[in-house]
Amino acid sequence: MQDAKERRALCGLNKVLGYMPAVGHALMKCFGSAAGVFQATQETLRDALGAQRDLAEQLNASLLDWADQELAGIQERGCRFIAFGDEEYPGLLAECPDPPLGLYFRSASPPTAVFDLRPCVAVVGTRDISPYGREWCRKLVGAMSEASVTPTIVSGLAFGADAVAHKTALECGLPTIGVMATGIEKIYPWQHIELAEQMVRTPGCALLTDYPLSSSPVALNFVRRNRIIAGLSRATLVIESKSKGGSLITARYANEYNRDVFALPGRAGDVRSEGCNSLIRHRMADIITDPEDLVERLGLGKPARRRKAGLEMLLKQKYGPDSPLVALGLLVKGRPGISLEEIAAETGWSWPEVMERAGRLETDGLLETDLLQRCTIPAKNT
């Protein structure tokens, strides 16, 4: 465990050198410790920093005063600062060539219970996820939940694939870590505040960032966030990705860190699958074709064979064999991503009937609708 002076110094260094952690580690090596950096003269610091010599002026006593206030603010919010070198610092992340100098951590569990008890697997993808991507994301996370060794699902708390991965993990009883591109107290997007709070309340889950308090979600922050997702994880799964995007950056980092990368293939010409298909074509990722095969290739053992009641039987037992709710559930199962408008046109039901029946299934946890009113069956019921 780092002493108070070293923790304060690492917190200060993280503020100034968070975008260049390798420079921070080089300074620590040069001066013996993080605290030693602040004991050096400005001239010595400029020489040590080389091309970044202009940063020397910021590495002064006032930065340590800021760190004192920052650490107090973290504690007031029920969070903690995990300094590089702490026993609680995640081991896989520490092995990377550019590990963060410190991590802001919020959880109902201690860091060792979050990082040390299970392997971490990253699940990432486009924000504009398709019904195909949503269905496969649920299948893959669901299969991992039935493995001999169950992992922790790591993602970025964003719209699309990230949110599906986090929510499915919670539904299936897997812990999940949300790596943020903001300060620990700023949930982005705001629509995921409830999801983030559910994660914080659930044992084994956590929110994590290396950004100081009050940091806003500017574009550059997400690249830095993606490197932590890759560094925490034994393997990275890319669900869907356009030709450019954060998921490809995460995959690139995972490759640089010598971690496994897997990608879900898509149709040729599908813009949401261009990135995944490119990763597979350039041998930067192994192809995902079967959930159970993936589980074994991840080293999680063979999935346990759990006998589940089929959706049709579940719906008939719950609502009666002749209920229109049975027909609606089976229609959505066979047509994942079908919209409420398409359901009305196909069944001949009135709009109020469609809304009432879909709402009933959603309330009972047997149906989900997205912002575009596209319907899918939750993974736990497929």
Helices and strands as residue ranges (DSSP letters): H 4-17, H 21-31, H 34-37, H 42-49, G 50-58, H 61-76, E 80-83, H 91-94, E 102-106, H 111-115, E 120-124, H 131-145, E 152-155, H 161-172, E 176-179, G 190-192, H 193-201, E 206-209, H 219-232, E 235-238, H 246-256, E 260-263, G 271-273, H 274-281, E 286-287, H 291-297, H 311-319, H 324-334, H 340-347, H 351-363, E 368-369, E 375-376, G 379-381
